[in-house]
Amino acid sequence: MASGSLAYQRMRLALLDLVRQVPEGLVIEISTLAVALNIPPRHAAFICSTLSAEELELLPWYRVVPTGGRFSTTAMKRVATAEQIRRLRREGYKFASTEQLLLTDEIRWDPPDTHRETFWADDT
């Protein structure tokens, strides 16, 4: 079970549900995921960076890409980033350079509008 407040657990489950829905052939930018959930991008990035081994096996986590498609210099040093890029290439995504996904409107996924008005505070 995820640790943290009830609000965090609900937010995390909603994010995992959206990641699960990203279709093959499409990607979602972390900022788009955050807007869809009405949370700061850093929260979405944190949740994505703390997926369990089981979640990594079950979810297309690698289709959640940095805003603008550019992997930072720091990210490029991580094993997880190398695996993400390998998986993206295997699915046929094109890169303009080693760290820059060729991000076009044709491959951007716009998630359903289910949480854009959600307030994630704990129920009282």
Buried (B, 14 or more C-beta within 10 A) or exposed (E): EBEEEEBBBBBBEBBBBBBEBBEEEBBBBBBBBBBBBBBEBEBBBEBBEEBEEEBEEEBBBBBBBBBEBBBEEEBEEEEBBEEBBEBBEEBEBEBEEEBEBEBEEEBBBEBEEEBEEBEBEEEE
